[in-house]
Amino acid sequence: MQNFPDQSQFKISLLIVLGSLLLLCACTPKSKIEPHAGYGSNPVLPAPNKELLPTVNIAPAIGWSNNAKPTAGQGLLVKVFANQLQHPRWLYVLPNGDVLVAETNAPSRSKRSFSLSGWVAAKVMKKAGAGVPSPDRIILLRDTNNDGEADKRTIFLEGLHSPFGMALIGETLYVANADAILAFTYHEGDEVINSVGTKLIDLPSGINHHWTKNIMPSEDGTKLYVTVGSNSNVAEKGLDIEVDRAAIWQVDVKTGTHQLYATGLRNPNGMAWEPTKKALWTVVNERDELGHDLVPDYLTSVKEGGFYGWPYSYYGQYVDERVTPQQPALVSKAIVPDYALGAHTASLGLAYSSDNALPSYLQNGMIVSQHGSWNRKPLSGYKVIFIPFVNGMAAGQPVNVLTDFVNQTGKANGRPVGVVIDQQGALLVADDVGNTIWRVIGK
C-alpha cells in the first residue's frame, strides 16, 4: 500500500474509501431499467453534473436457475445453445458452422500498484460477476444434428492471455489477446489447435483500463481492424499512457504494420460492416462521472482518419472541462456519432442483421448487446436491442430482442456480451454472468 505524505492526505483518501463503501452498500437493487432515454440519431443531452464520488449501482450477478431465461421480443423464441461455460464473452462462427467462444476476463490485477480507484473498480467487478480469473481459452461448439443445441464441445485453444476478438482469413485464424494478435493455422473441421501461434503485432496493454481487443477483417482479407480502448476515463493519468489507444487500428496482415484508422473513440468494442454503403460501424463506451444521463454510449459509422472527441469532447463538440489543457482545433473536427445508445449501457456486441431466420422487423439493421450499467440510477442496458437501418444509416427507435436479464429483485441473472448470426440464421448471444450462449429464432 502506498505511503501518504501527510495526515490530511490520508484522511481525505480514507473518506473516499468509506464513501465508496457506502455507495457500494447503498446500491438500489430494485432500480428499474430505463426504456429508451438517451437513444436515437439526435439525442438531447443534459448539462454535465460532475460527481464528487462515482455512483455505484449495479445489479449483483447471480446467474440463472430453475430453467429461467431472458424474455424474447415479439415473434421470437429463445433457447439454450450451450451452458455451463466459464465466463463466455465473445463469439465467432467458422465457415463450417462451428462456433468459437472466447472464455475470458480481464488480465490479473495482482501486480498492479494500489490505488483507490482501482480498489473500487475491483469491488465493482466482483459484484458484477467479472471478478473471476480469466479462463484464457477458446471453446469450440458444434451442433452435429442441426437441432439448435451444441452437442459437442472441445477446448479449441488454451494458454492465451485474455483473448477476445477472433477472425479467419483463408487458413489463418487470428486471435486478439489483451496484449497481441496471434496467428494460427486452421483447417476446416479442426476441433483443436495445439500450436503456439505466431505473433502478428503487439497491442497496447500495461495497466489496461480497457483490456478487450476486438478484430475484424477487411472485405479483401488484407487488413485487420482492431479496437483499442483508452487507459483511463478522461486521460486523468496523463496522455503518455494513451499512445495509440482510444482508437481503431488498421493492421496489414502480411507485414504486421499498423496505422490509426480512427481516433478519439474512448472504448470501441463490437464492429460490423454495413452492406449498403460498405461502411465500418462500431459501438463505443463513453466516459463516466458526468451524471446519470451523460455521456451516451453510441453506435457510429467510422470514417478513415476521423476523430471522435475523446478525451477533449463528447458527442461532437461538447467540451469536457475536466480535461486540461484543451485542444480547440482538434475539438472543432470531432465527428458527431450517428446514434446514441443510452448513458452507461455498456454497449459491447454488434452484428448486422439481414437475410436470416429472424422476423422481418429485425432485418436490415444492427443488433447491439448492452452489458449493463454499474454507475447509474436507474439501471440502464442489460438487454439486446435492434437498431433499424434505412439507406445504410440508423433510423428510428431501438427494438427489444432480449430483455429481463435483471430479475424482479434487482439481481442480474445474466449480462449479454458478444452477438453473432449463426450458419442457420439464428442469433447467438454470449452471456458471461449466466455462463450461457442463448440462441434466438423467429417463431
N, C-alpha and C positions, 0 to 999 in steps of 0.2 A: 504493500500500500504506500502511496506517495507520502512524503513528509510535507506538512503545511508550514509555510514560513512564519506564520504568526497565529495567535489565538483567534483573532477576528475572522481570518480566512477559514479556519477550522470550523468556527461556529456557523458561518454562512453555509459552508458545504454540508454541515450536519443538518441544518434546517432544510436544505434542498433534498437530502436523503429522506428525512422524516416526511417532508411534503410529498415526495414521490411515493413513499409507503402508504400515506393516507390516500393518495389518489388511486393507487393500486387496489387498496381495500374498498375504496368507495365506488368501484365500478358499478354501474347500474345494470344488473343482469337482465332486467325486463325492458330495456330500451327497445322501442320498435325500430324497424328498419325503414328509413325514409324512402318513399317510392321513386320519384323522378326529379327531385330537386337538383338543380345544377347540371342538367343534361341538355344536350342539343347543340345546334350549329351557332347560336348566338346567345350564350348564357349571360344572365345578369349577375355580375359579381358584386358582392357586398364590400364595404370598406374593411381593410385588414384590422384584426383585433389581436395584437401581439400578446402572447401569453407569458406570464412570469414563470410558470411551470407548465410543461406539456400536459394536456388532458390524457388520462389513461382510462379507457373504457372499452374493454374487449370482451367478446363472448368466449368464456372459458371452454377450451376444447375437451370434449368427452367421447367423441366417436359415435357410431351408430349402434343401436341394439334392437333386439326383437324384430328383426327384418324391416326396420324403418328405412325410409329412403327419401330423397328430396322430392318435392312436388313438381311434376312436369306441366308445361304450359298447354294451352288449348290444342287438342288433336294430337298429343304426344304421349308416348309410353316410355318409361324409364325402367331399366333393369340392371342388375349387376353383370358387368362383363368379366371382372376379376376382383377378388377381395383378398384380405389378409396379406396385403403388401406392406412394405416398410417405407412410409413417407414418400409416396409416388407424386412427383411434381410435373414432369414434362413427358410428352408423348411424341412418337414418330411412327408413321405407317410405312413399312417397306413395300416394294412393288408386288411381292407375292401375298400381301395381306397380313403378314406378321406385324405385331405391334410392339414397339420398343418403349419401355417405361424407365425413365431415369428415377431411381430411388435415391434421393439426395437431400442434403440440407447444407446449411452454412458451414464453412470450414471451422475447425476448432478455434475457440476464443481463449484457450487456456494460456497461451503465450503472450496475450495482449497485456499492455500496461493498464493498471487500474484507472478508471475514470467514472465519474458519477453518471454521465450519460450512457456509458457502456453498461454500467451496473443496472440501470433502469431498463435498458434495451434487453438485457439478458432475462430480467424478470418478465418483461412483456412477452418475449419469445417463448418462454416456458409455459406461460399461461395460455398462449395462442396455439400450443401444440408443436412449436418449432424448436423446442429446446433439446431435442434428442440428437445423438451423434449421427453424422451423415453415413448412410449405408455405403455410399461411394460406389454404386454399381448400376448396371442397366439390366433389366429383366426382359426376356422375350416372351410374349404371349401369343399363342396360336389357337385359333378356332378351327379344329380339324373337320368338324361336321357342319359348319355354317349355321349353327343354331343360335348365334348371337352371344355365346358364352365361351370364354377361353378355357379349353380343357387340357392345354399343355403349356407349361412354363419352364423356362430354363434360365440359369444365370448366364446371360449373354456376354457381359463384360464386367470385370470387377477390378479392384485395386485402383480406381480412379480418384479424382480429387474434386469433390463437389461438382459432379457432372450436371449439365443442364441441356443445352441445345444439341441436336443431332441432325445430320444431313448426309444423304447418299448422293454421290456424283459418280456415275459409272460403277466401278467396282471398288470405290473408296468410300468408306464411311468416316465422316468427320464427327468428332465429339468435342464439345466445348467444356473443358474443365473450368474451374474458377480462375485458373492461372495460365491456361494454354489451350490451344486447339490441337488435338491429336488426330492422326490419320491411321485407319486400319483397313486392311484388305478384307473385302466381304464378297462372298459368292452367294447367289440367290439360294435360299433354303438353309443357310448356315444357322445353327442353333447356338453355337458357342464360338467366341473368338478368344484364342489363347495368347495371341501375340501382344507384345508390349505397346506397339504403335509407334508412329513417327511424329515428332513434334513439327507442326506446320509453322506456328508462331506463338510467342509468349503473349499473354494478356495481362493488363494491369491487375495486380492482386494486393498484397500488403494488408492494410487494415481491413479492407473490404466492407465498407459501409453497405454497399450493394454488391453482392457476390455473384449473382446469376449472370451467365453469359449465354445468350441465345444466338443461333446461327441459321441462315437461310441462303440457299444458292441462287445465283442469277439464272435467268432462263437458259442461257447457253452453257452454264456449268463452269465458266471460267473464273467466277468470283464467289466469295462468301461474304454475306453481310452479317456483321457481328454487333450485338448490343452490349454496351459497356456503361454501367451506371456510375453515378457520382460516388465520391468517397465521403460525402457529408450531406447535411441537409441543405445549407446555403453557403458552402465554402467557408464555414466558420473556423475551419482548421487551416485556412490558407489555400492558395491556389497551387502550391508546389505539389501537393498530393493529388491534384486533379488533372495532371497532364494526360492528355488523350482519353479522358473519361467524360461522362455525361454526353455520350456520342454514339453514333453508329459508324462502325468501321467498314471499309470495303477492302477485302483481302484477296490478292491474286493467289489462286490455288497452286500455280506452277512455281512461283518464286517465293511465296510466303511474305511478300512485301505488302504494306497496307497504306491506305490514306484515310483521312477522316471524311466520310461521306456526308454527314450532317452533325452539327454540334448544338450545345445548349439544351439537350434532352436529358433532364435530370436522371431518370431511371427508365429507359426503354426496355420492354420485355418482349411480348409477342410481336411477330412480324407476319405479314401476308402480302401476296401480290393481288391487286385488283385487276381482273382480266380485261375490262373495257378500255381503260387508259394505260394498262401495263404499269401502273404506279406501285411503288413500295409504300406500304402502310405499317404503322406501329402503334402500340398503346404505351403510354408513358405515365409513370407515377410521379406526381408533382410534390412540392415542398410542404413542410409542416409548420405548425406553431404560428399561423396567422389567423386562427379561428376555426370554428367547426365547419364553415362553408367556404373556406379557401384552403388550398387552391384546387380547382377541379383537376382530377386526372383526365387524360384526354386520348382520343383516337385521332390520328392525323396521317395524311399523306406526307411523304418525306421527300423533300427536294434536295437534289445533289448540291452541296455547298451551302445549304440552308442553315440558319442559326435560329434557335427556338427560345432563347431568352435566359436560360439558367446560367449563372445564378442571379444575374443582374435584374431580370424582369420576369414576369409570368404572364401567361396568356397574351402574348404580344408585348405591348409596351407598358404594362402595369409595373412600375418600378418597385423593386423590393428594397426599401430603405435600410434594411438591416445590413445590406452588402455595401461595403466601402473598401476602396474607392469605387465609384460607379464608372460606367463606360457608356456615356450618352450616344456616341456614334454607333456603337455596337447595338445598343438597345433600339435605336431607330430602324435597324434592319431586322429586328426579331419578327419571325413569322407567327401569325395567329393560328393556333391549331384549328383543325377542321370541325371537331366535335367534342364537346365536354362530356365526361363520364361520371360526374359527381365527385365531390370532395372526399378524399381519403378512402376511396373504394378499393384501392389496391388492385386495379385492373391489370391482369397479367397475361392470360391466354388470348390468342387471336387466331381466327380461321375464317377464310372466305367461304360462304355457303352458296352453292348453286348446283343444279342437276344432281340431286341426291335423294335420299329416302325420307327427307323431312317434308312437312306440308308446304304448300305453295307460298304461304305468307312468310316462310323462313328461307325463301330463295332470294338470291341476289342481294347479299349484304354480309356484314361482318358479325361473327359470333364472338362475344367477349366474356371471359370469365373474370369475376370480381372476387378476389380472395377475402376481402372484408376489412373494415377499419379497426384500428386499435386505439385511436385518439380522437374520437368524435362522439358527441351525443346529439341525436340518437345515432345508433349504428348505421353504417352505410355499406353497400356491397353485399357480400355473402350470397351471390347468385350468379347465374349465367344468363346473359341477355343477347338479343339480336338487334343490330342496327341496320335498318333498311337502306339500300343504296338506289339512287336514280342517276342514270348517266354517269356512273363512275364516282359519285360523291354521296356522302352520308346525308340522309334526309329523313325527317320525321322522328317520332319519339321511340325510345327503346321498347322492345317486346320481351317479356319474361319467357325464358326457356326452362330453367330450373331454379326453384326458389326453396325456401324453408330449410336452408342449411342450419339456421339457428332455430332451436325449438322454443316451445311456449315458456320455458323457464329462463330463456335468455342464454342458454349454453349452445355451443357450436357442435352439432353432430358431425359436420364436415366443413371443408373450405375448398372451393374449386380453384384449380390452377391451369394446367395445360388442357387445350381443346384441339381435336383433330376430327376430320371426316374419314371414316374407315373405308375399306375397299367396297363394302356393300352399301355405302351411302349413309350410314348411321353416324351420329355424333358421339364421340368418346370424350369423357371428361375425367381428368385426374383429380382426385380428392385426397389431399395429403393428410388431413386430420382423420378422415374416415377410412384411410388406407384402402381405398376402393377406386376402381375405374367404372364409371357409370356409362351405360350405352342408351342413347335416346333415338327413337324412331317415330315415324308417324303411325297413328292407329290404323 
